[in-house]
Amino acid sequence: MKEMTAAQLKQMIEAGERIQVIDVREDEEVAFGMIPSAIHIKMGDIPERMSELDKQKTYVIICRSGVRSEHVCRYLEAHGYDVCNIVDGMLGWDGELV
């Protein structure tokens, strides 16, 4: 499984790279702020919503600390999706929030 840190993700976003971030935290966690342009799909909703995802794209998965996103990455990888886990999650993010 591919991995990167929140700082690496921030650098890629700031460099203008087109990255699709999926935030898998719960609603109450996301209420405190999300990475701009990220889409919110709670971890528990991934199985029923993964048909919305394109297997030709790479998705960067983030949660609070990197544990739930790792589980989501393993699940999506097993179903043929190209994913990358943010190992330190939102705890490592020091960029803008919306």
C-alpha positions in Angstrom: 0.0 0.0 0.0 1.2 3.5 -0.9 1.7 5.9 2.0 2.6 9.5 2.5 2.5 12.1 5.3 0.1 15.0 5.6 3.0 17.3 5.0 3.8 15.6 1.7 0.1 15.8 0.7 0.1 19.5 1.5 3.2 20.1 -0.7 1.6 18.3 -3.6 -1.6 20.3 -3.2 0.4 23.6 -3.0 2.3 22.5 -6.1 -1.0 22.4 -8.0 -1.1 18.6 -8.4 -4.6 17.2 -9.0 -5.2 15.0 -6.0 -8.5 13.5 -4.9 -8.6 13.3 -1.2 -11.3 11.3 0.6 -11.8 12.1 4.3 -13.2 9.0 6.0 -13.8 10.6 9.5 -17.2 10.8 11.2 -19.5 13.8 10.7 -18.7 15.3 14.1 -14.9 15.1 13.3 -15.3 16.7 9.9 -17.3 19.5 11.5 -14.0 20.8 12.9 -12.6 21.2 9.4 -11.6 19.4 6.3 -8.9 19.7 3.7 -10.2 22.0 0.9 -11.4 20.0 -2.1 -11.6 16.7 -0.1 -14.7 14.7 -0.3 -16.3 13.2 2.8 -17.2 9.6 2.8 -17.4 8.1 6.3 -15.5 4.8 6.7 -18.7 2.9 7.3 -20.2 4.2 4.1 -17.2 3.2 1.8 -18.6 -0.2 0.8 -21.9 1.2 -0.4 -20.4 4.3 -2.0 -17.3 2.9 -3.6 -19.1 2.6 -6.9 -18.9 6.4 -7.0 -15.1 6.1 -7.3 -13.2 5.7 -10.6 -10.7 2.8 -10.6 -8.6 4.8 -13.1 -7.9 7.5 -10.5 -5.7 7.5 -7.5 -7.4 8.4 -4.2 -5.6 9.7 -1.1 -7.4 8.5 2.0 -7.2 10.5 5.3 -8.7 10.1 8.8 -7.8 11.5 12.2 -4.6 9.5 12.8 -4.0 7.1 9.9 -5.6 4.0 11.3 -9.1 4.1 9.8 -7.7 5.3 6.5 -5.3 2.4 6.4 -8.2 0.0 6.8 -10.1 1.8 4.0 -7.0 1.7 1.8 -6.7 -2.1 2.3 -10.4 -2.6 1.6 -10.4 -0.4 -1.6 -7.1 -2.0 -2.8 -8.7 -5.4 -2.5 -11.4 -4.2 -4.8 -9.0 -2.9 -7.4 -8.7 0.8 -6.5 -5.5 2.8 -6.5 -5.1 4.4 -3.1 -2.6 6.1 -0.8 -2.8 6.3 3.0 -2.0 9.5 4.9 -0.1 7.8 7.8 -0.3 10.7 10.3 -3.9 11.7 9.3 -5.4 15.1 10.1 -3.2 15.2 13.2 -0.3 15.9 10.8 -2.2 18.4 8.7 -1.2 22.0 9.3 -2.7 23.5 6.2 -6.0 25.3 5.4 -9.3 23.9 6.6 -12.8 24.4 5.3 
